[in-house]
Amino acid sequence: MEVAWLLETLKSENASMNKRDFLKTSAAALGAALLPKGGWAITGQQKIRTAHIGVGGMGMEDLKAIASHPQVVVSALCDVDQKALAKAQELFPNAKTFTDYRKMYASFSEGIDAVVVSTPDHTHAPASLLGMEQNKPVYCQKPLTHHVTEARAMKKMAAEKNLITQMGIQVHSFYDYKLATQMIQGGVIGKVHTVRAWSNKNWGFDGPAPKGNDPVPEHLDWNLWLGTAAERPYKENYYHPANWRKLVDFGCGTLGDMGVHIFDTPYNALALDVPKTIKNNCRKPNGFGYAESNKVTYTFGQTPYTTETLTWIWEDGYKAPRKNKAMRLPNNDQLPDQGALFYGEKGTLLLPHFMQLPKLIVDGKYQEYDIEKYDPENTLGEPIRNYATESPKHYHQFIDACLGKASCSAPFSYASRLTETILLGVIAGRFPNKTLHWDTEKALFEESEANQYLEGVNRSF
Ligand SMILES: NC(=O)c1ccc[n+]([C@@H]2O[C@H](COP(=O)([O-])OP(=O)(O)OC[C@H]3O[C@@H](n4cnc5c(N)ncnc54)[C@H](O)[C@@H]3O)[C@@H](O)[C@H]2O)c1
């Protein structure tokens, strides 16, 4: 992606220059100027002043979890919905409030040490990149971005500026997921040849794009909500709040919503890079909403924990594999609604989503295992089956990293790879049942018709 173009678009409200003019005149020079060298570090500081972009929905959870760290001061709140903003301000009356994150960065940069981005997916990259450009560490919700080019740009800028970053996959820091990672890497089932992962949730939408428009509620700035996405009329119940995740221009369907969480442990445990081939068996695309059910098959190259190739099958919605005979569990137990199965040379590991111990299956029977063997130094501590106490760990790790006391376990270097994998499956949904070949060096599909979906429109707004 032309990051320089996006950043320039974000800085000049209602910029009149179009993308082509901009690229013709100044891309290379500006690109270099906007990416100054130099890292970022806060050491010896007592408090981290946080800015929160998107404070309704999950943003409110993120706000409370970050603020529960004793060394955090919430200094800025930003939301395009005045109702969401007012609720957050009730909790943090001393924080400055903003509607436009560009204005927040332009006028209050010196009051912010770190940024939390909890907006809909299409705004993750614009809101994060602008903060990163100002050397701010960023905690960004999952999936990291809406487009592959954005994920790569986020990773690049984080690396070039040596920034502390974390993606909002809080279960990454939960006991059972860490234990499963240690078991797989400790060889509990030998080398893994297949992963199956699933969710019975359905963030698809098969209706037509709505006609006409509804009055924009007074408390919502629709232009800012759309941000860099293409302009369109406001319609109630289609977009804001939450329903945007069903729609191709703003979210990533079930794969991007639940897939990121459920992919995370097998992806991390097997030390995977991006896939080589991707096929999505789903209904014909309608250009507006995602399919209600997807079966995505990926192949990956070998890693120290896999056989020569690894096959990965994701199923969601009504295709979630409840009745799949090949996935039958001992004692005729029902598959959990969401989870992952690792198939290895010596057995199978089931990881339910979530807050349950992994289950080891050998020769069709559950087998006891000795946790100490996989966690000899008790680095994982005791399992805590309480979301409210487990969940803040991932957020606190980010703040501790900002204070120089920890490092992040889901930084953008990792999150961008995982997100790219998810997004390639999402793009494959545009070409049902066709195998796409991904060239990671070139960051292009061999099937050139798919490359148009790697980048967004980057509207000036
Ligand atoms: N990690 C998790 O468990 C988890 C759970 C739910 C959602 N999420 C993620 O959190 C993000 C938000 O999801 P949600 O369900 O809360 O959505 P939502 O639509 O309910 O809330 C989004 C909030 O962001 C605000 N917003 C939208 N555009 C904005 C902009 N340009 N600037 C500032 N504020 C803006 C909205 O007004 C709203 O308050 C998504 O990326 C989603 O994937 C993560």
The ligand as a Tripos MOL2 file, in Angstrom:
@<TRIPOS>MOLECULE
LIG
   44    48     1     0     0
SMALL
NO_CHARGES

@<TRIPOS>ATOM
      1 N1        -10.9980   -9.2170   21.0090 N.am      1 LIG1
      2 C1        -12.2710   -9.4780   21.1390 C.2       1 LIG1
      3 O1        -12.6940  -10.3750   21.8670 O.2       1 LIG1
      4 C2        -13.2490   -8.6320   20.3850 C.ar      1 LIG1
      5 C3        -14.6150   -8.7250   20.6550 C.ar      1 LIG1
      6 C4        -15.4920   -7.8870   19.9550 C.ar      1 LIG1
      7 C5        -14.9850   -7.0190   18.9840 C.ar      1 LIG1
      8 N2        -13.6460   -6.9900   18.7430 N.ar      1 LIG1
      9 C6        -13.0970   -6.0510   17.7500 C.3       1 LIG1
     10 O2        -13.2800   -4.7420   18.2390 O.3       1 LIG1
     11 C7        -13.4970   -3.8480   17.1590 C.3       1 LIG1
     12 C8        -14.8120   -3.1010   17.3840 C.3       1 LIG1
     13 O3        -15.8750   -4.0270   17.3410 O.3       1 LIG1
     14 P1        -17.2750   -3.6940   18.0570 P.3       1 LIG1
     15 O4        -18.0590   -4.9360   18.0420 O.co2     1 LIG1
     16 O5        -17.0160   -3.0240   19.3510 O.co2     1 LIG1
     17 O6        -17.8980   -2.6330   17.0390 O.3       1 LIG1
     18 P2        -19.0100   -1.5100   17.3690 P.3       1 LIG1
     19 O7        -19.5110   -1.0440   16.0680 O.co2     1 LIG1
     20 O8        -19.9650   -2.0520   18.3530 O.co2     1 LIG1
     21 O9        -18.1820   -0.3680   18.1140 O.3       1 LIG1
     22 C9        -17.1960    0.3720   17.4480 C.3       1 LIG1
     23 C10       -17.0100    1.6950   18.1470 C.3       1 LIG1
     24 O10       -16.0520    2.4500   17.3970 O.3       1 LIG1
     25 C11       -16.6280    3.7300   17.1090 C.3       1 LIG1
     26 N3        -16.0500    4.2190   15.8540 N.ar      1 LIG1
     27 C12       -16.3400    3.8560   14.5860 C.ar      1 LIG1
     28 N4        -15.5650    4.5190   13.7080 N.ar      1 LIG1
     29 C13       -14.7610    5.3310   14.4480 C.ar      1 LIG1
     30 C14       -13.7510    6.2710   14.1160 C.ar      1 LIG1
     31 N5        -13.3980    6.5280   12.8450 N.pl3     1 LIG1
     32 N6        -13.1380    6.9300   15.1260 N.ar      1 LIG1
     33 C15       -13.4900    6.7120   16.4220 C.ar      1 LIG1
     34 N7        -14.4610    5.8410   16.8020 N.ar      1 LIG1
     35 C16       -15.0630    5.1460   15.8090 C.ar      1 LIG1
     36 C17       -18.1130    3.4880   17.0300 C.3       1 LIG1
     37 O11       -18.8680    4.6610   17.1820 O.3       1 LIG1
     38 C18       -18.2970    2.5200   18.1900 C.3       1 LIG1
     39 O12       -18.3790    3.2080   19.4090 O.3       1 LIG1
     40 C19       -13.5030   -4.7010   15.9070 C.3       1 LIG1
     41 O13       -12.2630   -4.6790   15.2810 O.3       1 LIG1
     42 C20       -13.7920   -6.1040   16.4060 C.3       1 LIG1
     43 O14       -13.2590   -7.1140   15.5840 O.3       1 LIG1
     44 C21       -12.7890   -7.7430   19.4390 C.ar      1 LIG1
@<TRIPOS>BOND
     1     1     2 1
     2     2     3 2
     3     2     4 1
     4     4     5 ar
     5     4    44 ar
     6     5     6 ar
     7     6     7 ar
     8     7     8 ar
     9     8     9 1
    10     8    44 ar
    11     9    10 1
    12     9    42 1
    13    10    11 1
    14    11    12 1
    15    11    40 1
    16    12    13 1
    17    13    14 1
    18    14    15 2
    19    14    16 1
    20    14    17 1
    21    17    18 1
    22    18    19 2
    23    18    20 1
    24    18    21 1
    25    21    22 1
    26    22    23 1
    27    23    24 1
    28    23    38 1
    29    24    25 1
    30    25    26 1
    31    25    36 1
    32    26    27 ar
    33    26    35 ar
    34    27    28 ar
    35    28    29 ar
    36    29    30 ar
    37    29    35 ar
    38    30    31 1
    39    30    32 ar
    40    32    33 ar
    41    33    34 ar
    42    34    35 ar
    43    36    37 1
    44    36    38 1
    45    38    39 1
    46    40    41 1
    47    40    42 1
    48    42    43 1
@<TRIPOS>SUBSTRUCTURE
     1 LIG1         1 GROUP 0 **** ****
